[in-house]
Amino acid sequence: MAVKIARWIMLFCALSAIVAFISGFENVVIASTNQKIVELWRLLGFITFAGIFTLLAFKPTRYTGIWELVIFHKIAMAVSALVLMKDNAEGAGFIGLIDGSLAILIIIAYFLSKGYASWGSSRKRRNGEKTQVENNQTFL
């Protein structure tokens, strides 16, 4: 049951990244020439994270280190946004709220799905064994 809850959390995160991707097209279109590459980078980041969240939803113990990188990114973005809020950076509060919320949801999913087990799983996969976590996981 915990793995299913984690899966739904990660699919929600993926959906939110897809919504951000779709809504980000306007920013690319209206961006100045100097800002266009930054907006494209941001737009492609949304769809990349949607893909990563989806992969983690269905194979939470398969990708060694990916959970931790995603958690780091979301926490780092939330903290950066909070720091920039004191300088009245446009959108910093919203970004801090969104990335902070995502960080909390991802951490919950990480523990519910035992994402940390990927470190032991990668060693066992190299030896052709299935881990206990992989044997116990069921799909929707």
N, CA, C and O of each residue as an XYZ file, in Angstrom:
560
protein
N       0.819     -1.198      0.000
C       0.000      0.000      0.000
C       0.866      1.267      0.000
O       0.555      2.237     -0.691
N       1.949      1.250      0.775
C       2.827      2.426      0.851
C       3.413      2.755     -0.520
O       3.541      3.924     -0.884
N       3.767      1.713     -1.278
C       4.348      1.936     -2.613
C       3.305      2.555     -3.539
O       3.636      3.412     -4.359
N       2.056      2.131     -3.416
C       0.993      2.712     -4.251
C       0.767      4.186     -3.910
O       0.565      5.009     -4.802
N       0.803      4.511     -2.632
C       0.653      5.921     -2.223
C       1.812      6.732     -2.789
O       1.607      7.821     -3.325
N       3.025      6.207     -2.671
C       4.202      6.887     -3.214
C       4.068      7.072     -4.722
O       4.423      8.119     -5.264
N       3.554      6.044     -5.390
C       3.373      6.130     -6.842
C       2.424      7.262     -7.202
O       2.701      8.034     -8.120
N       1.308      7.370     -6.488
C       0.336      8.431     -6.765
C       0.921      9.812     -6.473
O       0.649     10.773     -7.193
N       1.723      9.904     -5.418
C       2.380     11.178     -5.112
C       3.292     11.576     -6.261
O       3.273     12.723     -6.706
N       4.092     10.626     -6.742
C       5.038     10.943     -7.816
C       4.317     11.230     -9.139
O       4.775     12.059     -9.925
N       3.205     10.554     -9.384
C       2.435     10.859    -10.588
C       1.806     12.255    -10.490
O       1.708     12.966    -11.491
N       1.386     12.637     -9.298
C       0.907     14.011     -9.089
C       2.028     15.011     -9.378
O       1.801     16.026    -10.037
N       3.238     14.726     -8.885
C       4.387     15.599     -9.152
C       4.665     15.674    -10.655
O       4.965     16.745    -11.183
N       4.566     14.539    -11.336
C       4.781     14.512    -12.792
C       3.725     15.355    -13.503
O       4.042     16.120    -14.413
N       2.483     15.211    -13.086
C       1.396     15.999    -13.683
C       1.616     17.486    -13.460
O       1.384     18.289    -14.363
N       2.061     17.859    -12.267
C       2.308     19.285    -11.995
C       3.437     19.811    -12.880
O       3.398     20.963    -13.312
N       4.437     18.983    -13.153
C       5.524     19.404    -14.047
C       5.032     19.537    -15.485
O       5.481     20.417    -16.219
N       4.114     18.669    -15.883
C       3.539     18.769    -17.236
C       2.715     20.045    -17.364
O       2.781     20.727    -18.388
N       1.942     20.372    -16.336
C       1.161     21.617    -16.345
C       2.101     22.819    -16.435
O       1.842     23.756    -17.190
N       3.194     22.794    -15.664
C       4.173     23.887    -15.724
C       4.803     23.969    -17.109
O       5.049     25.064    -17.616
N       5.064     22.825    -17.718
C       5.614     22.786    -19.080
C       4.659     23.458    -20.065
O       5.064     24.319    -20.847
N       3.410     23.063    -20.019
C       2.411     23.617    -20.940
C       2.241     25.116    -20.716
O       2.186     25.887    -21.674
N       2.158     25.526    -19.461
C       1.953     26.953    -19.185
C       3.217     27.777    -19.444
O       3.143     29.003    -19.536
N       4.356     27.131    -19.560
C       5.609     27.841    -19.798
C       5.851     28.253    -21.238
O       6.753     29.047    -21.508
N       5.065     27.732    -22.168
C       5.253     28.092    -23.579
C       5.114     29.591    -23.809
O       5.865     30.179    -24.587
N       4.157     30.202    -23.133
C       3.942     31.636    -23.302
C       5.192     32.427    -22.921
O       5.553     33.392    -23.596
N       5.853     32.014    -21.834
C       7.078     32.699    -21.404
C       8.170     32.626    -22.466
O       8.932     33.576    -22.643
N       8.246     31.510    -23.167
C       9.243     31.368    -24.235
C       8.901     32.304    -25.386
O       9.779     32.972    -25.932
N       7.640     32.350    -25.747
C       7.203     33.176    -26.888
C       7.431     34.660    -26.622
O       7.896     35.384    -27.501
N       7.105     35.116    -25.410
C       7.197     36.550    -25.134
C       8.569     36.991    -24.622
O       8.817     38.185    -24.453
N       9.455     36.028    -24.377
C      10.779     36.375    -23.831
C      11.591     37.177    -24.834
O      11.479     36.989    -26.045
N      12.412     38.076    -24.301
C      13.334     38.815    -25.165
C      14.370     37.840    -25.715
O      14.521     36.730    -25.205
N      15.071     38.256    -26.744
C      16.096     37.403    -27.342
C      17.108     36.960    -26.291
O      17.532     35.805    -26.295
N      17.499     37.854    -25.397
C      18.474     37.525    -24.361
C      17.927     36.522    -23.337
O      18.696     35.756    -22.757
N      16.629     36.519    -23.115
C      16.021     35.635    -22.110
C      15.471     34.345    -22.698
O      15.149     33.422    -21.951
N      15.357     34.260    -24.014
C      14.712     33.106    -24.652
C      15.386     31.789    -24.281
O      14.694     30.807    -24.011
N      16.712     31.743    -24.260
C      17.411     30.499    -23.948
C      17.160     30.080    -22.500
O      17.052     28.889    -22.209
N      17.067     31.047    -21.597
C      16.784     30.736    -20.190
C      15.383     30.157    -20.058
O      15.177     29.190    -19.325
N      14.421     30.741    -20.761
C      13.045     30.241    -20.718
C      12.925     28.862    -21.366
O      12.168     28.019    -20.886
N      13.660     28.626    -22.443
C      13.672     27.298    -23.066
C      14.283     26.262    -22.127
O      13.776     25.147    -22.007
N      15.368     26.634    -21.469
C      16.027     25.745    -20.509
C      15.051     25.370    -19.391
O      14.953     24.211    -18.988
N      14.351     26.361    -18.916
C      13.363     26.151    -17.861
C      12.222     25.259    -18.343
O      11.797     24.347    -17.634
N      11.729     25.527    -19.552
C      10.637     24.752    -20.133
C      11.037     23.289    -20.291
O      10.279     22.391    -19.923
N      12.212     23.053    -20.833
C      12.678     21.683    -21.024
C      12.964     21.002    -19.686
O      12.847     19.781    -19.577
N      13.335     21.773    -18.681
C      13.520     21.221    -17.339
C      12.215     20.664    -16.771
O      12.214     19.626    -16.110
N      11.106     21.358    -17.031
C       9.811     20.878    -16.549
C       9.478     19.507    -17.124
O       9.048     18.610    -16.398
N       9.678     19.347    -18.421
C       9.321     18.065    -19.045
C      10.318     16.980    -18.641
O       9.955     15.808    -18.542
N      11.568     17.365    -18.410
C      12.556     16.404    -17.930
C      12.174     15.903    -16.545
O      12.230     14.702    -16.280
N      11.785     16.819    -15.659
C      11.367     16.407    -14.323
C      10.092     15.574    -14.372
O       9.940     14.646    -13.578
N       9.177     15.879    -15.278
C       7.969     15.049    -15.420
C       8.365     13.613    -15.750
O       7.798     12.663    -15.210
N       9.330     13.467    -16.629
C       9.817     12.132    -16.980
C      10.495     11.441    -15.812
O      10.256     10.258    -15.571
N      11.328     12.152    -15.090
C      12.022     11.575    -13.936
C      11.012     11.172    -12.862
O      11.111     10.086    -12.291
N      10.049     12.039    -12.588
C       9.030     11.708    -11.590
C       8.259     10.449    -11.993
O       7.953      9.613    -11.143
N       7.945     10.310    -13.280
C       7.222      9.137    -13.767
C       8.066      7.876    -13.619
O       7.566      6.838    -13.187
N       9.336      7.966    -13.975
C      10.224      6.814    -13.805
C      10.287      6.391    -12.341
O      10.222      5.201    -12.034
N      10.414      7.358    -11.439
C      10.478      7.046    -10.016
C       9.146      6.498     -9.504
O       9.131      5.699     -8.568
N       8.046      6.909    -10.095
C       6.735      6.403     -9.679
C       6.620      4.898     -9.932
O       6.058      4.171     -9.113
N       7.144      4.440    -11.051
C       6.960      3.042    -11.424
C       8.140      2.135    -11.090
O       7.974      0.919    -10.994
N       9.310      2.698    -10.913
C      10.495      1.906    -10.552
C      11.283      2.640     -9.468
O      12.399      3.097     -9.717
N      10.712      2.757     -8.270
C      11.329      3.600     -7.244
C      12.679      3.121     -6.713
O      13.429      3.910     -6.138
N      12.995      1.855     -6.896
C      14.279      1.353     -6.391
C      15.234      0.998     -7.521
O      16.233      0.315     -7.295
N      14.944      1.444     -8.708
C      15.732      1.078     -9.888
C      16.882      2.040    -10.173
O      17.904      1.629    -10.722
N      16.735      3.299     -9.813
C      17.676      4.337    -10.249
C      18.481      4.874     -9.071
O      18.029      5.760     -8.345
N      19.657      4.334     -8.898
C      20.511      4.730     -7.781
C      20.869      6.212     -7.865
O      21.394      6.677     -8.876
N      20.580      6.944     -6.796
C      20.970      8.346     -6.682
C      20.013      9.357     -7.261
O      20.147     10.548     -6.979
N      19.049      8.934     -8.061
C      18.139      9.890     -8.705
C      17.213     10.546     -7.683
O      16.985     11.754     -7.736
N      16.686      9.761     -6.763
C      15.847     10.348     -5.711
C      16.581     11.475     -5.004
O      16.054     12.574     -4.833
N      17.796     11.183     -4.601
C      18.563     12.150     -3.818
C      18.875     13.408     -4.624
O      18.865     14.512     -4.080
N      19.149     13.248     -5.909
C      19.394     14.421     -6.767
C      18.130     15.273     -6.907
O      18.193     16.501     -6.849
N      16.999     14.622     -7.090
C      15.730     15.342     -7.231
C      15.394     16.074     -5.925
O      14.984     17.235     -5.946
N      15.568     15.393     -4.804
C      15.300     16.016     -3.508
C      16.230     17.215     -3.307
O      15.794     18.284     -2.880
N      17.511     17.028     -3.618
C      18.462     18.139     -3.507
C      18.008     19.327     -4.347
O      18.003     20.460     -3.866
N      17.629     19.080     -5.590
C      17.228     20.165     -6.491
C      16.034     20.931     -5.932
O      16.037     22.161     -5.909
N      15.027     20.211     -5.488
C      13.815     20.874     -5.001
C      14.092     21.667     -3.715
O      13.593     22.782     -3.557
N      14.875     21.104     -2.808
C      15.218     21.842     -1.590
C      16.078     23.057     -1.933
O      15.854     24.147     -1.407
N      17.063     22.870     -2.815
C      17.941     23.980     -3.197
C      17.154     25.102     -3.861
O      17.427     26.276     -3.611
N      16.184     24.761     -4.702
C      15.360     25.787     -5.349
C      14.489     26.514     -4.321
O      14.345     27.735     -4.379
N      13.912     25.765     -3.386
C      13.063     26.387     -2.366
C      13.875     27.340     -1.487
O      13.434     28.452     -1.199
N      15.053     26.905     -1.065
C      15.905     27.756     -0.227
C      16.368     28.983     -1.015
O      16.359     30.097     -0.492
N      16.768     28.781     -2.262
C      17.204     29.908     -3.101
C      16.082     30.919     -3.274
O      16.307     32.127     -3.198
N      14.877     30.422     -3.507
C      13.729     31.315     -3.668
C      13.474     32.111     -2.389
O      13.182     33.306     -2.443
N      13.586     31.448     -1.249
C      13.385     32.150      0.026
C      14.427     33.239      0.230
O      14.111     34.319      0.730
N      15.657     32.961     -0.151
C      16.724     33.960     -0.039
C      16.437     35.130     -0.973
O      16.629     36.287     -0.597
N      15.981     34.837     -2.183
C      15.698     35.892     -3.161
C      14.450     36.700     -2.814
O      14.287     37.824     -3.289
N      13.574     36.138     -1.995
C      12.371     36.875     -1.584
C      12.730     38.157     -0.848
O      12.033     39.162     -0.986
N      13.795     38.137     -0.077
C      14.163     39.344      0.680
C      14.611     40.473     -0.245
O      14.611     41.638      0.152
N      14.997     40.131     -1.485
C      15.341     41.144     -2.481
C      14.163     41.451     -3.404
O      14.316     42.121     -4.426
N      12.983     40.948     -3.026
C      11.757     41.147     -3.814
C      11.877     40.623     -5.244
O      11.347     41.228     -6.176
N      12.574     39.499     -5.418
C      12.695     38.894     -6.745
C      11.314     38.435     -7.214
O      10.582     37.774     -6.477
N      10.980     38.791     -8.428
C       9.670     38.463     -8.981
C       9.467     36.951     -9.033
O      10.301     36.229     -9.581
N       8.371     36.476     -8.468
C       8.014     35.058     -8.504
C       8.719     34.179     -7.480
O       8.441     32.982     -7.408
N       9.617     34.738     -6.694
C      10.398     33.933     -5.749
C       9.505     33.255     -4.710
O       9.725     32.093     -4.369
N       8.512     33.963     -4.213
C       7.619     33.383     -3.213
C       6.853     32.190     -3.758
O       6.729     31.161     -3.093
N       6.345     32.334     -4.959
C       5.591     31.249     -5.605
C       6.501     30.049     -5.858
O       6.122     28.909     -5.591
N       7.691     30.310     -6.370
C       8.646     29.220     -6.643
C       9.045     28.525     -5.343
O       9.139     27.299     -5.292
N       9.277     29.306     -4.304
C       9.615     28.726     -3.011
C       8.505     27.827     -2.485
O       8.768     26.746     -1.959
N       7.272     28.276     -2.629
C       6.123     27.492     -2.181
C       5.996     26.192     -2.986
O       5.833     25.114     -2.415
N       6.072     26.304     -4.289
C       5.911     25.125     -5.153
C       7.047     24.134     -4.934
O       6.797     22.957     -4.675
N       8.298     24.596     -5.036
C       9.417     23.669     -4.890
C       9.534     23.135     -3.465
O       9.939     21.988     -3.273
N       9.192     23.934     -2.477
C       9.181     23.449     -1.102
C       8.136     22.357     -0.911
O       8.395     21.339     -0.268
N       6.958     22.579     -1.474
C       5.890     21.567     -1.398
C       6.297     20.295     -2.129
O       6.083     19.190     -1.631
N       6.884     20.458     -3.312
C       7.353     19.285     -4.060
C       8.421     18.530     -3.280
O       8.413     17.299     -3.257
N       9.335     19.245     -2.646
C      10.385     18.592     -1.859
C       9.756     17.733     -0.765
O      10.172     16.594     -0.553
N       8.765     18.269     -0.076
C       8.109     17.510      0.998
C       7.414     16.271      0.430
O       7.556     15.176      0.975
N       6.669     16.438     -0.654
C       5.981     15.302     -1.268
C       6.968     14.234     -1.748
O       6.738     13.040     -1.558
N       8.051     14.664     -2.360
C       9.042     13.719     -2.883
C       9.730     12.973     -1.738
O       9.984     11.773     -1.846
N      10.028     13.667     -0.656
C      10.648     13.009      0.500
C       9.691     11.966      1.084
O      10.119     10.871      1.450
N       8.418     12.294      1.172
C       7.421     11.334      1.662
C       7.395     10.111      0.750
O       7.427      8.978      1.231
N       7.336     10.334     -0.568
C       7.313      9.219     -1.524
C       8.598      8.395     -1.451
O       8.564      7.172     -1.586
N       9.721      9.062     -1.240
C      11.024      8.398     -1.123
C      11.004      7.372      0.011
O      11.460      6.241     -0.160
N      10.477      7.772      1.161
C      10.438      6.849      2.291
C       9.338      5.805      2.144
O       9.542      4.644      2.501
N       8.178      6.196      1.628
C       7.101      5.221      1.441
C       7.494      4.119      0.451
O       7.155      2.953      0.649
N       8.200      4.488     -0.599
C       8.581      3.516     -1.632
C       9.927      2.861     -1.351
O      10.371      1.990     -2.099
N      10.568      3.284     -0.276
C      11.902      2.790      0.069
C      12.897      3.060     -1.064
O      13.703      2.205     -1.430
N      12.810      4.282     -1.604
C      13.714      4.686     -2.678
C      15.180      4.557     -2.305
O      16.030      4.342     -3.169
N      15.472      4.688     -1.029
C      16.842      4.550     -0.537
C      17.393      3.142     -0.778
O      18.608      2.944     -0.780
N      16.507      2.166     -0.981
C      16.944      0.788     -1.217
C      17.623      0.630     -2.577
O      18.227     -0.407     -2.851
N      17.527      1.644     -3.422
C      18.169      1.551     -4.750
C      19.677      1.383     -4.623
O      20.316      0.809     -5.504
N      20.244      1.879     -3.536
C      21.690      1.748     -3.353
C      22.081      0.287     -3.199
O      23.094     -0.141     -3.752
N      21.300     -0.479     -2.461
C      21.571     -1.911     -2.329
C      21.104     -2.685     -3.542
O      21.693     -3.703     -3.906
N      20.038     -2.198     -4.170
C      19.484     -2.874     -5.342
C      20.451     -2.878     -6.505
O      20.539     -3.863     -7.238
N      21.182     -1.779     -6.683
C      22.085     -1.708     -7.837
C      23.178     -2.766     -7.721
O      23.594     -3.337     -8.730
N      23.642     -3.030     -6.519
C      24.659     -4.049     -6.316
C      24.082     -5.427     -6.634
O      24.732     -6.244     -7.287
N      22.860     -5.681     -6.168
C      22.228     -6.982     -6.416
C      21.908     -7.175     -7.899
O      22.041     -8.279     -8.426
N      21.484     -6.089     -8.578
C      21.179     -6.194    -10.009
C      22.424     -6.559    -10.808
O      22.352     -7.308    -11.782
N      23.567     -6.022    -10.384
C      24.807     -6.370    -11.078
C      25.082     -7.872    -10.978
O      25.698     -8.464    -11.864
N      24.614     -8.473     -9.884
C      24.803     -9.910     -9.672
C      23.621    -10.733    -10.184
O      23.603    -11.953    -10.015
N      22.633    -10.083    -10.808
C      21.487    -10.774    -11.387
C      20.414    -11.170    -10.389
O      19.524    -11.950    -10.729
N      20.472    -10.653     -9.165
C      19.486    -10.989     -8.135
C      18.384     -9.929     -8.102
O      18.603     -8.774     -8.468
N      17.202    -10.342     -7.660
C      16.137     -9.391     -7.373
C      16.183     -9.076     -5.889
O      16.463     -9.947     -5.066
N      15.905     -7.826     -5.557
C      15.893     -7.443     -4.140
C      14.533     -7.755     -3.540
O      13.563     -7.983     -4.263
N      14.466     -7.763     -2.230
C      13.198     -8.001     -1.544
C      12.189     -6.910     -1.882
O      11.006     -7.197     -2.062
N      12.640     -5.673     -1.970
C      11.747     -4.563     -2.307
C      11.180     -4.763     -3.707
O       9.982     -4.570     -3.913
N      12.009     -5.143     -4.669
C      11.540     -5.373     -6.044
C      10.570     -6.551     -6.107
O       9.605     -6.509     -6.870
N      10.807     -7.593     -5.324
C       9.906     -8.742     -5.300
C       8.540     -8.391     -4.721
O       7.531     -8.969     -5.126
N       8.496     -7.447     -3.774
C       7.253     -7.084     -3.092
C       6.460     -5.993     -3.772
O       5.314     -5.752     -3.393
N       7.029     -5.316     -4.772
C       6.335     -4.199     -5.405
C       5.265     -4.711     -6.360
O       5.497     -5.630     -7.145
N       4.101     -4.103     -6.276
C       3.018     -4.413     -7.189
C       2.659     -3.156     -7.956
O       2.883     -2.040     -7.486
N       2.104     -3.347     -9.133
C       1.707     -2.198     -9.946
C       0.235     -1.924     -9.754
O      -0.511     -2.767     -9.255
N      -0.181     -0.723    -10.161
C      -1.576     -0.300     -9.993
C      -2.554     -1.279    -10.575
O      -3.763     -1.057    -10.509
